[in-house]
């Protein structure tokens, strides 16, 4: 079997609101680049990647992989990821690996999870991912901790989720701490609480807020301050597990993180960690050093979500509920539309490969949506309601 063609398309799907974060605002839609690898046997593998319009970057890699066997992933990785350091892009390789594994599964009539060692669970619990919102369905903006606690309770009731994570670093840190305090009060002692300022807080601020949150017995404090040093400094002073999807988020930084004591829990991400097989490599290293593993969300659509669910299902120690921006999407590009939540979980897809297929009508619709709205990564780090604002690391 050989890869004979590579096709790429950009799609944009509207959200229920605008999502604020500490470096800007998602402007009411997510966009993804969808990859299709075609083989000489007529099998098509699907991949997906974020980070803006990646069509040009993936097309440049086409000559490197056309003619390759989709089962020969080590050689493909060497050709598209390891070859030249300044062209190395784990995101692009991950999308290609995803598509190759989809081809492999379809060729053998086995699921992607079977290719990774087999599932130990058939559904993955997910969190209530809380963002401070502009332009909610009721037309209002989130303005205080009570708004966010109300949103968490609503997601608990409608989706059945039993854990939350607050995307922090947007409001005054004490107000964001109050969100978790209200959620503990309203949802009880067993509801999982997490907070993630994405490294924007100074070490003194992160330590102060961390100590305030210690009585809540939260699951983890994600990227409380900037860099390996920042996380290590906070971890040494706060009695809460420190998690990360930023430091480290690549294999090069994993050994220093372990040596420095920067982290207790690593959030796996298919794109940062070089595809589903790379996530499995990461899980093995975490097991060696007794680090926890959780699942990071990158604003994915159904193709990548399927890959995430398959991968998570094969990692026994991944007992934390997974991150997902998914409940903010109004639709999906896969046949059948949005995957449903049931009792706070999403089912691992069944069927060969990823277990999902594209809905071509939806693809055409959301290609048009992308052409209308454009690539927002040029204005991702802006706030439309605060035109003079810009992010400052350590400014809080």
N, C-alpha and C positions, 0 to 999 in steps of 0.2 A: 504494500500500500504506500502511495506517495501523496504528498500535498501538491496540488496542481494550481491552486489559486487562493488568494486572500482578498476578502471584501470587507470594507469598513463603512459604517454609517454613524452619524450623530443624531441623537434623539433627545428631546427635552419633555419632561412631564411636569405639569403644574402641581404645586403643593397646596395644602389647605391654608397656608399662611406664609409669612416671611420668617425665617429662623435667624435669630441673632446669636452671635458667638463673639469671642473676645478679640477676634481680628476682623470682624465685619458682619455681613448679613447675606444669607442665601436669599436671593431676590424673588422668591415665590415659585421657583422651579428648580429641579435637579436636571443635570445633563450628563449623558454617558455616551461613550463611543462603543458601538457594538461591532464585534469582529466575527466573521464567518470564515472558517478554513474549509476548503473543498478538496476532497481527495479524488484520485482516479477511479475509485470504486463508487463514487456518488454519495459518500457519507459526508455530511456537513457538521462541523463542530462549532459550537458557539462560545464566545468569550465576551468579556465586558470590562471596561476600564473607565475610571473617572479622571479628574485632573484637567478638565477642559477638552477641547477638540484634539483628539489624538490621531486623527486620520492620517495626517501627513507623516507623523513619526512611525506609525505602524506600516504605512505603505513603503517607507524607506527600508524596512526590514524584510519586505516581501522577497527580494532576491536571495536573502540569506536562508529562507526556509522552504521556498518552492523546490520541489524535488526531494525533500526530506521525508523520512518515514515518521509519522506522528507518534509511533511507539518509542522512537529514539530521543527521548526528552533530554538526556544528558548532553548529547551532541547539539541539540537545538539550543539548550541553555548556553553552552560554550560559544555558539555562533552569534547569539543575539544579546547575551547579558555579560559574559565574561571577556569578550574579545578586546574591547578598548575602553579603558576606565571612564573616559569623559563622555562616552556614548552610552554607558551602562544605565539601564533604566529597569528596575525591578517591576514597576507597574506594567510595562509593555510585555515583558517576559511572562508575567503572571497571567495576562489575558490570553497569550498564546498557549501557555500550558493548560489553562482551563479548557480551551477549545480542543487541544490534543487529547486531553483526558475524556472529553465528551465523545470524540471520535472513537477512542479505544473502547469506551463502554458500549457504544452503539455497535461496534464491530463484533464484540463478544457477547452482546445482550446481557451485560452486567452493569450495575450502577457504579457511579463514580466512587461512592463509599466502599464498594467491594474492591475497587482497585487500590484503595488506601488501607486495606486491612479489614474492612467490614464494620458495620455499625454496631455500637453497643447501646444505642437508644434510637427510637424511631421518631422522636420529636424533640425540638430544642426549645427550652424556655427562653423568653425574650423579656426585655425590660421596657418600662415606660421611660423613653428618652425625653427629658424635659429641656426645651429651649425657651428662652424668653422670646415671645412672639410679637411681631408687628402684624397688623391686618388679620386678626383672627376671624373665623367665620362670622362672628357677631359684629365685626368691624372695629373692635377695640384692640388696644395693645396691652400686653402684660406689663403691669406697673409696680407690683409689690409681691411679697412672698405669698400672700393669700391667693393671688391669681395662680401662682404655680402649684400651690398645694391643691387648689380646686382642680387644676388640670391633671394632676397626678391621681387624685381620687376618681376623676372621670375615666382615665385610662385603665385604672384598676377595675372599675365596674364594667366598662365596655369590652376590654380586651382580656381581662382576667389576669393581667400581669401582676407579679408579686415582688417586683424589684423596680427601682427607678435609678436614673442618673441625671443629675443637673449639670447642664453645660454652663459653667460658671465663668467668672471673669468679665461679666457684662455690667452688673449692678455693683453697688457698694458691697464689699465682702461680707459684712455683718448681715445685710439683708439676704444674701444668698445662703448664709448659714441658717438663717431663720426659716428658709424653705424646708430644709431637712428637719428642723425641729418641729415644724407644723406637720410634715408628713409622718414623722414618728408618732406624734400625738393623735393624728386622725386615722392612721392605718395600722397602728399597733406595733408591738415589739418584734414581730417576726417578718415585717416587711423590709426588704433589702434596700439600703440607702447607699448612694455613691455620689461623689462630687468631683468635677473635672474642670479646673480653671485653665487647662491646656498650657501650663507653665508660665502664665502671665503674671502671677502674684510674686512679689518679693519673698525671700525666705522668711523674714520676720512676720509678714502678713500670713503666709501659709502656716507657720508655726502657731500663731495666735488663733487662727480659725480652726486649725487642726485640734488644738487643745480644747477649744470650745465644743467641738464635735465629738470628742472622745466618749462622753457619757451616752451618746446615741448608739454606740456599738455599730458603726457603719461598716459596710463590707470592704470598701477601700477608698483611698484618697488618690485620685488619678492625676499624674503630672502636676503636683502642687506648685512646683517652681521650675525655673528654666534649667535644662541640661542635666547631665549626669551628676554634676556637683550639687546643683540645686536640689534635686530629688534626694540625694544622699544626705544633705544637710537637714532637710525636713524630716526624713525617715529617722535620723538619730535623735530627734527631739520630740517626736509625736508618736503616741501609742496607737497608731492606726496603720494597717498594711498600706504600703505605697504601691500603686499600679502605674503602668505606662503604656501608651501607644506611640510615644514620641522619643523617649530616651531610655533604652535603645529601641529603634524601629528598623534595625538592619543587623545582619550577623557581625559586621565589622565592630560594632559597639557593644556586643553582648558580653564578651569577656571582660572589658573594662567595667561594665555595669555590675557584673558579679563580684569582681575584685573590690570595687568601691562600696559595695553594699547599697546600691542606688535603688533597688526595686525588690518587691516581694512577689508581684504578679505581673506577667507580661500579657498584654492584649494582642492576640494573634490577628493578623490582617493579611489576607491573601495577596494583596499588592505590595505591601512593604516587605513581606517575608517570602517573596519569590514563588507564589503559587501554592496550591494545595499541598504539594509534596514538600515545599519549603516549610509550610506550617507544621507538618508532621516532624520535620527535622528540628524545628524550634521546640516543639513539645517534648521531644526526646532530651534536648539539652536542659530544658526546664525541669524535667523529671530528675536528671542527674544532680542538679543543684537545689532540689527541693523548692523550686519556684512554682507559684500557681500560674495557671493559664486561663484566660478568658477570651472572649471574641469581640473584636472591634468592628464597628460599622463605618463604611466610607460612602454613605448616601447611595447605596446600590439599588439597582433594579433587579428583576426576577432572575436573570441569568446568574449574576454574581451571588445573589442571595442563595440560589440553589447550590452553588459551589460551596458557600460558607456552611450551609446546613449539612451537606454531605460530609465536609471535612470535620466539623464539630462533632458529628455523630460518631466519629471513629476515635476520638480522644477521650479515654475513660476519665481522666482527671479534670476535664473541663466541666466543672460542676456549677460554675457561675452562670446565671442567665445572660444571654448574648445581647450585645448592643444592636439596635436597629433604628434607623431613621424611617423605616418602611411605613409606619403608621401615619406619616405626613403626606405620603403620595396619594394622589387622587385616582391613579390608574397604573397599569403596568403594560409592558410590551409583550408579555408571554401569553400564550393561549390560555384562556380561562380567567385572565385578569389577575388582580392582586391575590396573593396567597392568603388564606384566612388565618386569623388567630383563633385558637380554641383553648380555653383555660390558660391563657397566657403563653401558649406554645405555638410554634409553626411546625407542621409535619415535614419530615425529610421527604423530598419528592421520590416517587417510585418510578420505575421504568429505566431503560438503559441510559448510560451516560449521566448527564445532568438531570434527566427526567423532565425537562421543560423544552418547549418549542416556541418559536417566534410566532406572533400573530401579525401577519403581513399588513393587514388593514391598520392595526395600531401602529406598526412601524412607520407606515406612510404618514399617518396622522401626526405622529410626534416628530418625524423628520421635518414636517412643515412647521411644527411648533418651534423647533430649534432654529430653522431658517428665519422665522419671524422674530425670535427673542435674542438669538446670538449667544456667543460664548461669554459667560459672566465672569470668567476668571480674571479678566482685565479690570473688573470693578468689584471683585469679591471682597477686597479689604476696605470697603467703604460702607458708610451708613447713610441711606438716603434721607433719613430724618434728622441727621446731624452732619451737615455737609462739611464742616470744618474739623470733624473728628478723625483721628487716626490712632491705630493701636500703639501702645507703649509697653514693652515687656518690663516687668518689675515696677510698673507705675502705680500699682495698687498695694 
